Amino acid sequence: MDIFLILILFFISLIIRFLFFQGFVLCDDPEEFGYPKTFLQHKPQFNYHFHFRFTIWGINWLFFKLFGISELSFFLPTLLMSSTFPILSFLILRIYKYSSFQSFLASMVVSTAPFEIMIGTLRANDLIFAWFTYLAFTTFIFIQKKPKTQGFLVGFFLWLALYAKMWALYFYLIFFIFYLRSYKKSGSYENFIYFLLTTLILHVLTGIYWIKEAGIFFPFFKYHSATYPYKLEELPRLWSIYPTYIFKGSYINTTLFGEIPYLLIILLFVKLIMSRKMRKNKFDELDFLLLSLYSIFLLFLNFIPDTPLKFDQYYSVPRIFRYLYPISFPISLHLSKIIIDLISDLISNDKQKMLLTVVISILIFLNIFRADEATLPGRKYRLQLLSIVNDVKEIKPPTLLVDSWIGYFMREVYLRDSNIYIEPIIGIYDAKEYEKWLKENEEKLPVGSVIVANFGSCVHYGCYNCGFQLHLFNESLSEKWVLVKEYEYLKFSNQKPSLWIVKKD
C-alpha cells in the first residue's frame, strides 16, 4: 500500500511541475547550462568556483551525456528531484507512526507548496543542495537501527551538499545537535563516530585532489561567488530582505511561500500552548528536528551568510529569493504535521479522517492557487520566448539581433539546428550601449535581418534595461526597420516584446 501511495505522490508531483514549468527564467541559467555542456568536451580548469561545485554541474553533465543537450535534458533533474520531496516526507511521517492516509495527505501539502513548485519548475542549484541535505535528514531518521550505515550515508550526502553550496556547513552544525540529542536518548554514539569518520575521510581525500588540481585544500576560501560590503546603518534593510521574501513575496510582487509561513506560526503557537497548558499535542521529537532545520539555517543565512565578517563592513552574497529554498521542505512538512496532530487530538476518531481530508484539501487548493501566481510571470515569459522562436524560424532571417542572454539560448537550444546566424553581441548590457552598437553596425546588416526588441533578459533579478529596449533608446529606429509583430504585454518587465526587420530599399 505504501509503495503505491509513494508512486502516486511522485507522479502527481511530476505532472504538477510539468504543468507549471517555467524554463530559463533566472540570470544564472547560462552558467548553469554552459559549464556541463563545456565539460563534455573539456576537463574543468578549477580556476572558478563553479568548477569545484561538481554536484551541481555533474548531474546535468550526466543527463546531457545520456539524453543529449536540450531544454528537457537540462531541466529533467530539477523536475525529478523536486518530485521526490513528498516521498521523503511520507517516509519520515511513517517512521514516526503516522498512518499511510495521514502521511499521504501531509506529503501532498509538501508536493503543492508554492515555493516547492516555484523552484521545482526552473533551474536553481539551491534545489540540488536541499535535495542532498534532506536525503541526509531522511537517512538520519529512517536508518536508526543500522548506525554504521546511517553515519556513513549522512556524512556522504552532506559532503555532496557542501560541494553544491558552502551553506551545508550550517547543516553540519544542525546534525551535530541531532547526534548529541540521539546520544542522550540512546546512550550510543556509534552512528556519530561513523558520521565523523566518513566526513573526515571524504573531505581529506577531496582536499588532496584539489591540492593536486588547483593547489588549494579547500577551494571555496579562494574561489567564491560575489560578496558585497555593507555599512552598519544598512544592516536593518539587509536583514529585512529574507523575511520580506518569506511573508510577502518576490520583488516582482508575486508570492513565494503563500500562506504556509503564516499558518505555521499560528498553529505552532497553538500547539505549544496546548502542550504546556492542556498537556495535549506534546511538542515531540519530530517537531524539534523540523523546527531546528529551518530556524537554525534561516538564522545563519540571514545574519552570517558569508565570510569574512568585519565590524565596520558586512559582507553578504546577493540576497536572492532562491537561497531560501532549503527551508521550504521542513516548514511545509511541519505545518502539515501540526494540522494532523491538532485534529487527531481534538476530534473523535470517526470524524478525524473527514475533517483532515477537508482541511488538507483546502490547503492544497490554496497552495496550487498560490503556485499559479508565483510561476505565472515565468510561464508567460517562456510562452513569449517560444512564440518568438517560432516566428523567427518562419521568417528565417540571415542575421538575428537579440540581447546576449537570450541570444545564448537561441544559439545553444532553440535555434541550434537552424541556419540562422545569431549575432554574438558580447560585453555590453545597457540599452544605451545596444543603441550605440546598432548605429555603428546596422549598415553592415543584410536585408531581412531581424531585431528582437523589448524582451527582458530573464524574469527574476533580470536586467530589464538590457538589450534592444527601444523605449530606452535616445532615438527611434531608423527608417530601414519595419515592425513585423508585437507580442503580449509582459507585466514583470512592463513592455510588449516586438520583432523588427530590415526592409528592402
C-alpha positions as CSV (number, residue, x, y, z in Angstrom):
1,M,0.0,0.0,0.0
2,D,2.8,2.5,0.9
3,I,4.7,1.8,-2.3
4,F,1.5,2.5,-4.3
5,L,1.0,5.8,-2.4
6,I,4.6,6.8,-2.9
7,L,4.3,6.2,-6.7
8,I,1.1,8.3,-6.7
9,L,2.9,11.1,-4.9
10,F,5.8,11.1,-7.3
11,F,3.8,11.1,-10.5
12,I,1.3,13.7,-9.2
13,S,4.2,16.0,-8.2
14,L,6.0,15.4,-11.6
15,I,2.8,16.2,-13.5
16,I,2.2,19.4,-11.5
17,R,5.8,20.5,-12.2
18,F,5.4,20.0,-15.9
19,L,2.1,21.9,-15.9
20,F,3.8,24.9,-14.1
21,F,7.1,24.6,-15.9
22,Q,9.0,27.9,-16.4
23,G,12.3,27.1,-18.0
24,F,15.1,29.6,-18.5
25,V,14.0,32.4,-16.3
26,L,17.0,33.0,-14.0
27,C,20.0,35.1,-14.9
28,D,22.3,32.3,-13.7
29,D,21.0,29.9,-16.4
30,P,23.7,30.4,-19.0
31,E,26.4,29.5,-16.4
32,E,24.3,26.5,-15.1
33,F,23.7,25.3,-18.7
34,G,27.1,26.2,-20.2
35,Y,29.5,24.5,-17.8
36,P,28.1,21.0,-18.0
37,K,28.0,21.3,-21.8
38,T,31.6,22.5,-21.9
39,F,32.7,19.8,-19.6
40,L,31.5,17.2,-22.1
41,Q,34.5,18.2,-24.2
42,H,36.9,19.8,-21.8
43,K,38.0,18.9,-18.3
44,P,37.3,21.6,-15.6
45,Q,40.1,24.0,-15.2
46,F,39.4,24.6,-11.5
47,N,40.0,28.3,-11.7
48,Y,36.5,29.4,-10.9
49,H,34.2,28.5,-8.0
50,F,31.6,26.8,-10.2
51,H,34.1,24.3,-11.4
52,F,34.5,22.9,-7.9
53,R,30.8,22.6,-7.3
54,F,30.7,19.2,-9.1
55,T,27.4,18.1,-7.5
56,I,25.7,20.9,-9.4
57,W,27.2,20.5,-12.9
58,G,27.9,16.8,-12.6
59,I,24.2,15.9,-12.6
60,N,23.5,17.9,-15.7
61,W,26.7,16.6,-17.3
62,L,25.3,13.1,-16.8
63,F,21.9,13.9,-18.2
64,F,23.5,15.6,-21.3
65,K,25.6,12.5,-21.7
66,L,22.6,10.2,-21.6
67,F,19.9,12.2,-23.4
68,G,21.7,14.8,-25.4
69,I,21.7,18.6,-25.0
70,S,18.2,20.1,-24.9
71,E,15.9,22.1,-22.7
72,L,14.2,18.9,-21.4
73,S,17.5,17.2,-20.5
74,F,18.7,20.3,-18.7
75,F,15.6,20.7,-16.5
76,L,14.8,17.0,-16.1
77,P,17.0,16.6,-12.9
78,T,15.2,19.5,-11.3
79,L,11.8,18.1,-12.1
80,L,12.7,14.7,-10.8
81,M,14.4,15.8,-7.6
82,S,11.6,18.2,-6.8
83,S,9.1,15.4,-7.2
84,T,10.9,13.2,-4.6
85,F,10.5,15.6,-1.6
86,P,6.9,14.4,-1.0
87,I,8.3,10.9,-0.9
88,L,10.8,11.9,1.8
89,S,8.0,13.5,3.8
90,F,5.9,10.3,3.5
91,L,8.8,8.1,4.7
92,I,9.6,10.4,7.6
93,L,6.0,10.5,8.9
94,R,5.6,6.7,8.5
95,I,8.7,6.2,10.7
96,Y,7.0,8.4,13.4
97,K,3.9,6.2,13.3
98,Y,1.6,8.4,11.3
99,S,-0.9,6.4,9.2
100,S,-0.5,5.9,5.5
101,F,-3.5,8.1,5.0
102,Q,-2.2,10.9,7.2
103,S,1.3,10.7,5.7
104,F,-0.1,10.8,2.1
105,L,-2.2,14.0,2.8
106,A,0.7,15.7,4.6
107,S,3.0,14.9,1.7
108,M,0.5,16.3,-0.8
109,V,0.9,19.6,1.1
110,V,4.7,19.4,0.5
111,S,4.1,18.5,-3.1
112,T,2.0,21.5,-3.8
113,A,3.7,24.1,-1.5
114,P,4.1,27.2,-3.7
115,F,7.8,27.6,-3.2
116,E,8.4,23.8,-3.9
117,I,6.6,24.2,-7.2
118,M,8.2,27.6,-7.9
119,I,11.8,26.3,-7.6
120,G,10.9,22.8,-9.0
121,T,9.9,24.4,-12.3
122,L,13.1,26.3,-13.0
123,R,16.8,25.7,-12.6
124,A,18.1,26.7,-9.1
125,N,21.1,24.9,-7.7
126,D,19.6,25.5,-4.3
127,L,17.3,22.6,-5.0
128,I,20.2,20.3,-5.6
129,F,21.8,21.5,-2.3
130,A,18.5,21.0,-0.4
131,W,18.0,17.6,-2.0
132,F,21.2,16.2,-0.7
133,T,20.6,17.8,2.7
134,Y,17.2,16.2,3.1
135,L,18.4,12.9,1.8
136,A,20.8,13.1,4.8
137,F,17.9,14.1,7.1
138,T,15.7,11.3,5.9
139,T,18.5,8.8,6.3
140,F,19.2,10.0,9.8
141,I,15.6,9.3,10.7
142,F,15.0,6.2,8.6
143,I,18.0,4.1,9.4
144,Q,18.2,4.4,13.2
145,K,18.8,0.6,13.7
146,K,21.9,0.5,11.5
147,P,24.2,3.2,13.0
148,K,27.2,2.4,10.7
149,T,25.1,2.7,7.6
150,Q,23.3,5.8,8.9
151,G,26.5,7.6,9.9
152,F,28.2,6.8,6.5
153,L,25.2,7.9,4.4
154,V,24.5,11.1,6.4
155,G,28.2,12.0,6.0
156,F,28.2,11.2,2.3
157,F,25.1,13.2,1.5
158,L,26.3,16.2,3.4
159,W,29.6,16.0,1.6
160,L,27.7,16.2,-1.7
161,A,25.6,19.1,-0.3
162,L,28.7,21.0,0.6
163,Y,30.0,20.9,-3.0
164,A,26.7,22.3,-4.1
165,K,26.6,25.1,-1.5
166,M,29.0,26.0,1.2
167,W,26.0,26.7,3.4
168,A,26.0,22.9,4.1
169,L,28.3,23.9,6.9
170,Y,25.3,25.1,8.8
171,F,23.7,21.7,8.4
172,Y,26.8,20.1,9.8
173,L,26.1,22.1,13.0
174,I,22.5,21.1,12.9
175,F,23.3,17.4,12.6
176,F,25.8,17.7,15.4
177,I,22.9,18.8,17.5
178,F,20.8,15.9,16.3
179,Y,23.5,13.4,17.1
180,L,24.0,14.9,20.5
181,R,20.3,14.5,21.1
182,S,20.4,11.0,19.8
183,Y,23.3,10.1,22.2
184,K,21.3,11.4,25.2
185,K,18.3,9.3,24.1
186,S,20.1,6.0,23.3
187,G,23.4,6.2,25.0
188,S,25.1,5.1,21.8
189,Y,27.5,7.3,19.7
190,E,28.4,4.7,17.1
191,N,26.4,6.5,14.4
192,F,28.1,9.8,15.2
193,I,31.6,8.2,15.0
194,Y,30.8,6.8,11.6
195,F,29.4,10.2,10.5
196,L,32.6,11.9,11.7
197,L,34.9,9.3,10.1
198,T,33.0,9.5,6.7
199,T,33.1,13.3,6.8
200,L,36.8,13.4,7.6
201,I,37.9,10.8,5.0
202,L,35.8,12.3,2.2
203,H,37.0,15.8,2.8
204,V,40.6,14.9,3.2
205,L,40.6,12.8,0.0
206,T,38.7,15.6,-1.8
207,G,41.2,18.2,-0.4
208,I,44.1,16.1,-1.6
209,Y,42.6,16.0,-5.1
210,W,42.1,19.8,-5.0
211,I,45.7,20.4,-4.0
212,K,46.8,18.3,-7.0
213,E,44.5,20.0,-9.4
214,A,44.3,23.6,-8.1
215,G,46.9,23.9,-5.4
216,I,44.5,24.6,-2.6
217,F,42.9,22.3,0.0
218,F,39.5,23.9,0.3
219,P,38.7,25.9,-2.8
220,F,35.8,27.9,-1.5
221,F,38.1,30.0,0.7
222,K,39.7,31.3,-2.5
223,Y,37.1,30.8,-5.2
224,H,33.7,32.0,-4.3
225,S,30.8,33.9,-5.8
226,A,30.4,37.7,-5.4
227,T,30.2,39.3,-2.0
228,Y,29.3,42.9,-1.3
229,P,30.3,45.2,1.6
230,Y,27.6,46.9,3.6
231,K,27.8,49.8,6.1
232,L,26.5,49.4,9.6
233,E,23.4,51.6,9.0
234,E,22.4,49.4,6.0
235,L,22.1,46.2,8.1
236,P,18.4,46.6,9.1
237,R,17.4,46.9,5.5
238,L,19.7,44.0,4.5
239,W,18.3,41.8,7.3
240,S,14.7,42.5,6.3
241,I,15.1,41.1,2.7
242,Y,14.6,37.5,3.5
243,P,11.7,38.0,5.9
244,T,10.1,40.1,3.1
245,Y,10.5,37.2,0.7
246,I,9.0,34.8,3.1
247,F,6.0,36.7,4.3
248,K,5.3,39.0,1.3
249,G,6.9,37.6,-1.8
250,S,9.4,38.4,-4.6
251,Y,10.3,41.9,-5.7
252,I,8.2,41.5,-8.8
253,N,5.2,41.3,-6.5
254,T,4.4,37.6,-6.7
255,T,4.1,35.3,-3.7
256,L,6.8,32.7,-2.9
257,F,5.7,30.8,0.2
258,G,2.0,31.7,0.1
259,E,0.1,31.2,3.4
260,I,2.4,28.5,4.7
261,P,4.6,30.7,6.9
262,Y,1.6,32.5,8.5
263,L,-0.3,29.2,9.2
264,L,2.8,27.6,10.6
265,I,3.5,30.4,13.1
266,I,-0.2,30.4,14.2
267,L,-0.6,26.7,14.5
268,L,2.9,26.2,16.1
269,F,1.9,28.7,18.7
270,V,-1.4,26.9,19.3
271,K,0.4,23.6,19.6
272,L,2.9,25.0,22.1
273,I,0.1,26.5,24.2
274,M,-1.8,23.3,24.2
275,S,1.3,21.3,25.0
276,R,2.1,23.4,28.1
277,K,-1.4,24.3,29.4
278,M,-3.6,21.4,28.4
279,R,-0.9,18.7,28.2
280,K,-2.1,17.8,24.7
281,N,-0.3,17.7,21.4
282,K,3.1,17.3,23.0
283,F,5.9,19.0,21.3
284,D,7.7,15.8,20.1
285,E,11.0,14.8,18.6
286,L,9.9,15.4,15.0
287,D,8.7,18.9,15.9
288,F,12.1,19.6,17.4
289,L,14.0,18.2,14.4
290,L,12.0,20.2,11.8
291,L,12.0,23.4,13.8
292,S,15.8,23.1,14.2
293,L,16.2,22.6,10.5
294,Y,14.5,25.7,9.2
295,S,15.1,28.0,12.2
296,I,18.9,27.4,12.5
297,F,19.5,27.5,8.8
298,L,17.5,30.7,8.4
299,L,19.2,32.3,11.4
300,F,22.7,31.7,9.9
301,L,21.6,32.6,6.3
302,N,20.2,35.9,7.4
303,F,22.9,37.0,9.8
304,I,26.1,35.1,8.9
305,P,25.8,34.4,5.2
306,D,29.4,34.6,4.2
307,T,32.9,35.3,5.4
308,P,34.8,37.4,6.3
309,L,32.8,39.3,8.8
310,K,34.2,42.6,9.9
311,F,33.0,45.2,12.5
312,D,32.9,48.1,10.1
313,Q,31.7,46.2,7.0
314,Y,29.3,43.3,6.5
315,Y,30.0,41.0,3.5
316,S,27.0,39.3,2.1
317,V,26.2,37.3,-1.0
318,P,23.4,38.8,-3.0
319,R,20.1,38.3,-1.2
320,I,18.3,36.3,-3.9
321,F,14.9,34.6,-3.1
322,R,16.0,31.1,-4.2
323,Y,18.6,30.9,-1.4
324,L,15.7,30.4,0.9
325,Y,14.6,27.2,-0.7
326,P,16.1,24.8,1.9
327,I,13.5,26.0,4.5
328,S,10.5,25.2,2.2
329,F,10.5,21.4,2.7
330,P,10.7,21.4,6.6
331,I,8.2,24.3,7.0
332,S,5.7,22.6,4.7
333,L,6.1,19.2,6.4
334,H,6.0,20.8,9.8
335,L,2.8,22.7,9.0
336,S,1.0,19.5,7.7
337,K,2.3,17.5,10.7
338,I,0.9,20.1,13.2
339,I,-2.5,20.1,11.4
340,I,-2.6,16.3,11.8
341,D,-1.6,16.5,15.4
342,L,-4.2,19.1,16.3
343,I,-7.1,17.3,14.5
344,S,-6.1,13.9,16.0
345,D,-6.1,15.3,19.5
346,L,-9.2,17.4,19.3
347,I,-11.6,15.4,17.2
348,S,-13.1,11.9,17.9
349,N,-11.8,9.0,15.7
350,D,-14.8,8.7,13.5
351,K,-14.6,12.3,12.3
352,Q,-10.8,12.7,12.1
353,K,-10.4,11.4,8.5
354,M,-13.2,13.6,7.1
355,L,-12.0,16.8,8.8
356,L,-8.4,16.1,8.0
357,T,-9.3,15.5,4.3
358,V,-11.3,18.7,4.2
359,V,-8.6,20.9,5.9
360,I,-5.7,19.4,3.8
361,S,-7.7,19.7,0.6
362,I,-8.4,23.4,1.2
363,L,-4.7,23.9,1.9
364,I,-3.7,22.0,-1.2
365,F,-6.1,24.1,-3.3
366,L,-4.7,27.3,-1.7
367,N,-1.2,26.1,-2.5
368,I,-2.0,25.4,-6.1
369,F,-3.6,28.8,-6.5
370,R,-0.5,30.5,-5.0
371,A,1.8,28.4,-7.1
372,D,0.0,29.5,-10.2
373,E,0.5,33.1,-9.1
374,A,4.2,32.6,-8.3
375,T,5.1,30.9,-11.6
376,L,2.8,32.9,-13.9
377,P,5.5,35.5,-14.9
378,G,8.0,32.7,-15.7
379,R,5.4,30.7,-17.7
380,K,4.3,33.7,-19.7
381,Y,7.9,34.6,-20.4
382,R,8.6,31.1,-21.7
383,L,5.5,31.2,-23.9
384,Q,6.6,34.5,-25.4
385,L,10.1,33.2,-26.0
386,L,8.8,30.1,-27.8
387,S,6.4,32.3,-29.8
388,I,9.3,34.5,-30.8
389,V,11.5,31.4,-31.7
390,N,8.7,30.0,-33.9
391,D,8.2,33.4,-35.7
392,V,12.0,33.7,-36.3
393,K,12.1,30.2,-37.7
394,E,9.3,31.1,-40.1
395,I,11.0,34.4,-41.2
396,K,14.5,32.8,-41.5
397,P,16.4,36.0,-41.2
398,P,20.1,36.0,-42.4
399,T,21.0,37.7,-39.1
400,L,19.2,37.8,-35.8
401,L,19.9,40.6,-33.3
402,V,18.9,39.9,-29.7
403,D,20.0,40.5,-26.2
404,S,23.1,38.5,-25.4
405,W,21.4,36.4,-22.6
406,I,18.5,35.4,-24.9
407,G,20.9,35.0,-27.8
408,Y,22.9,32.4,-25.9
409,F,19.8,30.2,-25.5
410,M,18.7,30.9,-29.1
411,R,22.1,29.6,-30.3
412,E,22.5,26.7,-27.8
413,V,19.0,25.4,-27.5
414,Y,16.1,26.8,-29.5
415,L,17.7,27.6,-32.9
416,R,20.7,25.3,-32.6
417,D,19.7,23.2,-35.6
418,S,18.7,26.2,-37.8
419,N,21.0,28.0,-40.3
420,I,20.1,31.4,-38.7
421,Y,23.1,33.5,-37.8
422,I,22.7,35.0,-34.3
423,E,24.9,38.0,-33.8
424,P,27.1,37.4,-30.8
425,I,26.8,40.8,-29.1
426,I,29.3,40.3,-26.2
427,G,30.4,42.6,-23.3
428,I,27.6,45.2,-23.4
429,Y,24.4,45.2,-21.4
430,D,22.6,48.5,-21.1
431,A,20.1,49.6,-23.7
432,K,22.1,52.7,-24.5
433,E,25.1,50.6,-25.3
434,Y,23.0,48.4,-27.6
435,E,21.7,51.6,-29.3
436,K,25.3,52.7,-29.9
437,W,26.3,49.2,-31.2
438,L,23.3,49.2,-33.6
439,K,24.2,52.7,-35.1
440,E,27.7,51.5,-35.7
441,N,26.8,48.2,-37.3
442,E,23.4,48.5,-39.0
443,E,24.8,49.4,-42.4
444,K,26.6,46.0,-42.4
445,L,23.4,44.1,-41.7
446,P,21.9,42.3,-44.7
447,V,18.3,42.9,-45.8
448,G,15.9,40.7,-43.8
449,S,17.9,40.9,-40.6
450,V,15.6,40.9,-37.5
451,I,15.8,42.5,-34.1
452,V,14.1,41.0,-31.0
453,A,13.2,44.2,-29.1
454,N,11.8,45.0,-25.6
455,F,12.3,41.5,-24.3
456,G,13.9,41.3,-20.8
457,S,16.9,39.2,-20.2
458,C,15.2,37.0,-17.7
459,V,12.3,37.2,-15.3
460,H,13.9,37.1,-11.8
461,Y,16.6,39.6,-10.9
462,G,16.7,40.3,-14.6
463,C,18.3,43.2,-16.5
464,Y,15.1,44.9,-17.8
465,N,17.2,47.8,-19.1
466,C,19.4,45.5,-21.1
467,G,19.4,44.6,-24.8
468,F,17.4,46.3,-27.5
469,Q,14.9,48.1,-25.2
470,L,13.6,50.6,-27.7
471,H,11.8,52.7,-25.2
472,L,15.1,53.4,-23.5
473,F,16.9,54.4,-26.8
474,N,17.6,58.1,-27.3
475,E,16.3,57.9,-30.8
476,S,13.8,55.8,-32.7
477,L,15.0,53.0,-35.0
478,S,16.0,54.3,-38.5
479,E,13.5,54.1,-41.4
480,K,15.1,50.9,-42.7
481,W,13.5,49.0,-39.8
482,V,9.8,47.8,-40.1
483,L,7.7,46.4,-37.3
484,V,6.8,42.8,-38.0
485,K,5.0,41.7,-34.9
486,E,4.1,42.9,-31.4
487,Y,3.6,40.4,-28.6
488,E,1.5,40.3,-25.4
489,Y,2.4,42.7,-22.7
490,L,4.7,41.3,-20.0
491,K,3.8,42.7,-16.6
492,F,7.1,42.0,-14.9
493,S,9.1,44.0,-17.5
494,N,6.3,46.5,-18.3
495,Q,6.9,46.1,-22.0
496,K,5.5,44.4,-25.2
497,P,8.2,42.4,-27.0
498,S,8.4,43.0,-30.7
499,L,10.1,41.9,-33.9
500,W,11.6,44.4,-36.4
501,I,13.0,43.6,-39.8
502,V,15.4,45.4,-42.3
503,K,13.2,46.1,-45.3
504,K,14.4,46.3,-48.9
505,D,15.4,49.7,-50.3
